Amino acid sequence: MSTLRVGLAQLNTTIGDFDGNVRKIADFAARARDAGVDVVSFPELTITGYPPEDLLLRPGFVADGRRALDAAVAACTGLSAVIGFVDADEAGIYNAAAIVHDGRLIATYRKQRLPNYGVFDEMRYFVAGDQAPVFTIGGVAVGVNICEDIWLPGNPCAEQAAAGAKVILNINGSPYHAGKYAERQKMLAQRARDYGAWVCYTNQVGGQDQLVFDGGSMVLDSSGELAARAVMFDEDLLVHDIEVPDAAPAARHTLVSGSRAADRPLVEPRVESAPPFEAEVYQALVTGTRDYLGKTGFSKVLVALSGGIDSSLVAVVAVDAIGAENVVGIGMPSRYSSEGSIKDAQDLADNLGVRFLLVPIEPAHTAYLSMLERPFAELGGGAEGTAEENIQSRIRGNIIMALSNKFGWIVLTTGNKSEFATGYATLYGDMSGGYAVIKDVPKTLVYRLARYRNSVGPVIPESVITKPPSAELKPGQLDQDSLPPYEVLDAIIEEYVEKDRGVAEIIAMGHDEATVKRVVRMIDVNEYKRRQSPPGVKITPKAFGRDRRLPIAHRYRGV
């Protein structure tokens, strides 16, 4: 038997931080070398960070990345490495992997399957490769490929296995959504069985704009059984020994490194547990928020605390992401705010240990109504309604953005997916801000996450979780005066938005016809609002913005 000791280095890179990314490569290469690793694999496009989007259209960016690769190669002495980078020739640029040994670039693999769906648009940038080489590393035949190359059966994996590869090293930038790690494992197990090869799947970790990468790098044996798994949502180096039958290398295999001594003891397999559903989603929100703030240079955040469930969850995520000392809460009660809500906001701030500002908006509210009374009357505005209610929200938006402007704090918007879907939010009011933490979290899941976080340590007052949700913009107002019950609403949103089902299909599933048509109409007519909303953490298979992109002006009302 031959033993190949692999290291899967899941890194949290930053797009365009070439020096920082190279330092991480050098650090993890040193750790892998100290662990006696034969080959260490780094994530997809490690050098540039992933996804670099239209930075790839700048020749200078690609050239700087190529120079950074040279520095990373030089740092990988005493072992072999697979490093994701952008390659280029006269035909264009490629999503590529550098195969390195002892500080030298030995060969390059170019990604063949370029995803062009959901959050991916790689055909916009890259040319597809057409070669599927096999490398002899540590005396073992190894196929190297990139992310989408392994998601479907066929080449390049099939070609590499047919050419004798016993191990497939697949490097990834695979974005998170809830339950994605289980989907990956099932798919990788099938590929391992398809080709009778070990699969080593290296994923990146960390937040990038709306996307979160959850890590969970793993090794599966040739029968599809999970042999090792790294942690989720944190950097990690997973080391595992792969034993394969001895075989003479084929003449067409590229020699990277010869066999290592056979008498070294095997490393103990490590299989990290996957967190339960609510814990997984919550950690994704924390990771996405932490890295968005860190990578954009914000050190302090402002959260408008209404005493409701949404703003409470956002505040707790913020504290867990960057610490209570870097979070400021602000309460902005109006004439319609209940004493209970004001107390709940204060109690939450006290529980979290964050600074809490109280800025009543009644003076501004009175002034606005006075200023608008005459034009509203002259234009035949009629009785007070939504426009007057939304004045309060827009005053609050003005206040929080003034504080943001004055002190350089970023405002964390508190709307959830149910609200963004139906337009149950005020443009230039409670939609104001720089990052929408729970933008992709349905209201029903907001409650589950609040319960989960309180099970870790009770911080959200129980009254916040149990009271009926209300915007408190008029006396006795409740969300369900304007919306169906959230259990009904969220189920319809999931079918229409995430699964692209038509109205007739959703009704056939047992939903009330009038309710379905009403909800779908709200979703359709509020696309213009969503276009003006801040980015937020993606946690569902189809989030607004990057995943779901519809025209604002259209007349299709298909069933």
PAPALUM-520004 format. One record per residue (C-alpha): x negated, y, z negated. Coordinates in steps of 0.05 Angstrom, whole numbers, plus 32768, in hexadecimal, padded with zeros to 4 digits. Layout:
N
XYZ;...
# end
This chain:
559
800080008000;7FEB8048800D;7FFF807F7FDC;800D80C67FF2;801380F87FBA;804081307FD1;804D81737FB1;808D81997FC0;808281E37FAF;80C482087FAC;80B382527FAB;80DA82927FA2;80BD82BD7FD9;80CB83057FEC;80D683198034;809C8341804E;8072833B800F;803A83178033;800683217FFD;8036830A7FC6;804D82CE7FED;800582B97FFC;7FF482C07FB2;802C82907FA1;8014825F7FD6;7FCE82627FBA;7FE782597F72;8012821C7F83;7FDC81FF7FAF;7FAC82037F74;7FE081E17F47;7FEB81AB7F7A;7FA081A07F82;7F9981997F37;7FD081657F38;7FAA813C7F6C;7FDD814A7FA3;7FCB81327FE9;7FFC8161800D;8025819B7FF2;805F81B6801A;807981FD8014;80BE8217802A;80D5822E806E;80B582718083;809082768042;806082A9805E;809582DC8074;80CB82CA8042;810F82B1805A;813982C7807E;81128303809C;814A831380CE;813A834D80FD;80F5835980DF;80E48320810E;80F0834F8149;80B5837A8133;807483618151;804D837F8117;8074835680E5;80658316810A;801B83298111;8015833A80C7;803482F780B6;800282D380E1;7FC982F680BD;7FE882E3807A;7FEA829A8090;7F9F829C809A;7F9782B18051;7FC7827B803A;7FA282468062;7F60825B8044;7F7E82537FFE;7F93820B800A;7F5181E97FFE;7F4881A27FE3;7F8C81897FFD;7FBB818B8038;7FF681BC803D;803381CB8067;804382158069;807F8236808B;806D827280B7;807F829680F8;8057827E8134;805582A28177;803F829981BE;805082B78202;809582958200;80AA82B581BF;80A882A78174;80B48266814F;80CB8250810B;808E822680FC;806681FE80CA;801B820180C4;7FFA81BE80B4;7FBB81CE808C;7F8281A7806E;7F4A81C08041;7F5082088056;7F5881FA80A0;7F9481FF80CF;7F9981BA80EF;7FDA81BE8116;801E81E1811C;806481C5811F;809C81F0813E;80E481E88128;811181C7815C;815781D08142;8169821A8139;81A982248110;81D98258812A;8215825580FC;822B827080B9;81F2829A809D;81C1828180D1;81B282A38114;816E82868125;817B82848170;817A82D0816D;813082CD815B;810E828B8168;80FB825E81A1;810682148193;80CA81E68190;80CA81A481B7;8092817B8197;809A814A815D;805381388148;804081078112;8005811480E4;7FD980E580BC;7FD481048076;7FB380DE803E;7FB380A1806B;7FFF80A38074;802680B480B3;804F80F380A6;8081811980D0;8089816480C1;80C8818A80D4;80F181C580BD;813681CB809C;816B81C280D3;813E818E80F5;8155815B80C1;819E816E80B7;81B6814780F3;81A08102810D;817380FF8149;81348124815A;8104813A8140;810B81098106;811D80CE8133;80E180DB8160;80B280E28125;80CC80A18105;80C6807C8147;807E8094814B;807080748108;807D80AA80D4;8089808C8090;809480CF806E;80BA810C8086;80A6814F8068;80DF817F8074;80D681C8805E;811481F38052;813682358044;817A82168035;81AB82488017;81D782367FDC;8220822D7FD6;824382087F9E;823681BE7FA3;820381C57FDC;81CD819C7FB9;81FA815F7FBB;820881698005;81BD816D8012;81AE812F7FEB;81E381078010;81C9811F8053;818081118042;819180CC8028;81B180BC806B;817480D68092;814680AB8067;8170806E8076;8177808080BF;812C807F80CA;811180548091;80E4808D807A;80DA80B38039;80F680F9803C;80D481338016;810281708017;80E281B18000;811381EB7FF6;810782337FE3;812582537FA5;813D82987F91;816B82CF7FAA;816782F57FEB;819E832A7FF6;81DF83027FF6;81BD82BF7FFA;81A582937FC1;817582597FCB;817D82257F95;813E81FB7F9D;814D81B47F87;811581997FB3;8117814E7FB6;80F6810D7FCC;812080D27FE4;8104808D7FF2;810E80688034;814F8048801B;816C808D800B;816580897FBF;815280C97F9B;810B80C17F81;80FC81067F67;811E814A7F62;8105818F7F4D;812B81C17F22;816081EE7F40;815D823A7F41;8114823F7F2B;80CF82377F4A;80B281F17F42;807D81C27F5A;8098817C7F62;806281477F66;807281007F7B;804B80C27F93;806580A07FD1;804F80587FDD;8054803D8024;80387FFE8045;7FF280068063;7FF3801380AD;7FBD802680DE;7FC8806D80F8;7FE080718140;7FB280918172;7FE680C88180;7FE980DC8137;7FC3811B8124;7F91810D80ED;7F97813F80B5;7F76811A807B;7F6080D3806C;7F7580A48034;7F6A80B77FEC;7F4E80897FB6;7F8080527FA6;7F72804B7F5C;7F92808B7F42;7FCE80807F13;801280907F2F;803580CF7F16;807580C67EEE;80B180D37F1B;80D881127F07;812281197F16;813F815A7EFC;8189815A7EED;81B981847F15;81E381B57EEC;822F81AE7EE6;825981D67F17;826682157EED;821E82177ED4;820482107F1B;822F82497F36;821F82757EFA;81D4826A7F04;81DB827C7F4D;81FB82BE7F3A;81C482CD7F08;818E82BA7F3A;81AC82E37F72;81B583207F47;8170831C7F27;814C83157F69;8175834A7F8E;8164837C7F58;811B83677F53;810E83647F9E;813083A77FAB;810C83C97F72;814683D77F42;813783CD7EF8;817883E57ED9;81C283DB7EE8;820483FD7ED8;824483D57ED0;828983F57EC9;82A983CE7E8F;82F483D07E93;8300839B7E5D;8315836B7E94;82FA83267EA6;82D5833B7EE6;82AC83737ECA;829E83497E8C;828183107EB5;825783407EDF;823A83607EA1;8228831C7E83;820783057EC4;81DF83467EC6;81C7833D7E7E;81B282F67E8C;818F830C7ECC;816783487EB3;817283507E68;81A183797E3E;817083B37E3A;817783BD7E85;81C383BD7E87;81F083F97E79;823B83F27E72;826C842B7E7C;82B5842F7E69;82E084627E8E;8326845E7E6F;836084827E8E;83A584947E72;83BB844D7E84;838184277E64;839783FD7E29;837584017DE6;836983B77DEB;834283BE7E2C;831683F67E10;830883CB7DD3;82F9838E7DFD;82C683B57E26;82A583CF7DE7;82A4838A7DC7;8285836C7E05;824E83A17E06;824183957DBC;823E83497DC6;820C83527DFF;81E483887DDD;81E983B87E17;81F184037E14;823984197E1D;824E845D7E37;829684767E2F;82AD84A97E62;82F984B57E62;831284CB7EA6;835184F07E91;833585367E9F;832285237EE6;836284FB7EF0;838D85377EDC;836685657F09;836B85377F45;83B7852F7F3D;83BE857B7F37;839285877F74;83B985557F9E;83FF85667F87;840B859D7FBB;83EF85797FF9;841285397FE5;8454855E7FDF;844C8587801E;843C85498047;84778522802B;844F84F18001;848C84DC7FD9;848984B97F95;844784A87F73;842984667F8A;83E984437F9D;83C684837FB3;83CF84A37F6F;83BA84627F4C;837A845D7F75;836584A37F62;835184867F1F;832584517F3F;830484847F6C;82F584B27F32;82D384777F10;82AD84687F50;829584B07F52;827D84AD7F0A;8256846D7F10;823584837F50;822284C67F30;81FF84A07EF8;81DE84727F2B;81C684AF7F51;81AE84D37F13;8188849A7EF2;8177846B7F2B;81A284327F11;81C484037F41;820F83F97F37;822783B17F35;826C83AE7F54;829C83827F2F;82CF836A7F64;82DA831F7F70;82E882F97FB0;833382F77FA6;833483437FA3;8304834E7FDD;832D831D8006;837083407FFC;835783877FF7;836D838B7FAE;833583BD7FA1;832C84077FAD;82FE841F7FE3;82CE84537FC6;82E884407F81;82DC83FD7F60;82BB83E57FA1;828384187F97;823F83FE7F85;820083DD7F9F;820A83937F91;824A836B7F89;823783327F5B;8278830A7F5D;828E831F7FA3;829182D57FB8;82AF82BB7F78;82FB82AE7F7A;832282C87F3E;833282827F24;82E882727F24;82D982B37EFF;830082987EC4;82DC82557EC7;829982777EC8;82AC82A37E8D;82C082657E65;827F82437E78;8254827E7E63;827882837E21;826A82397E15;8220824A7E1A;822782857DEB;826882AA7DDD;826182F17DF8;82A282FF7E1F;82DB830F7DEE;831182DA7DF0;834583107DFB;832483227E3D;832E82DA7E55;837482D07E3D;839783127E4D;83BB831A7E91;838D833E7EC3;839F83867ED3;838083C17EF6;83A383EE7EC3;83B084267EF6;83F9842E7EE1;8424841A7EA5;842E83CF7E9D;840883BE7EDC;83F383757EE8;83CB83577F22;840583277F30;843283627F3F;840A836A7F7F;83ED83257F8B;840582DD7F86;83EC82B67F49;83A182AE7F51;83A782627F53;83D382687F90;83AC82A27FAF;836882827FA9;838082417FC8;839A82678005;835A8290800A;833082518009;835882328042;835C8270806D;8317828E8061;82E982548051;830A821D807A;8326824880B3;836B822780AF;83A5824980D2;83E5826180B1;840E822580C8;83DA81F580AD;83D982178069;842582178065;842581CD8077;83F981C0803B;843481D4800F;8429821F8005;8463824F8008;846A826C804F;847782B4803A;843D82B38009;840D8296803C;842082C98071;841A8302803F;83D582EC8026;83BB82E1806D;83D383268081;83B083468045;836F83228057;8373833680A0;838283808096;834C838B8062;83108377808C;82FE83C18091;82F883C68046;82CA83898041;829C83A78075;828F83E18045;828483B68008;824083A97FE8;821B83677FF4;822683317FBF;821182EB7FAC;822982B47FDB;824382787FB4;8279825A7FE2;826F82398026;828B82768049;827F82BA802B;829782FD8046;82608321806B;822A82F18082;825682B3808C;829982CF80A1;8294830580D7;82D5831B80F6;82E683598120;8309839180FB;833383A58137;835983698153;83A18354815C;839B83098157;83CF82EE8127;83CA82A4813A;83E8826E810E;
# end
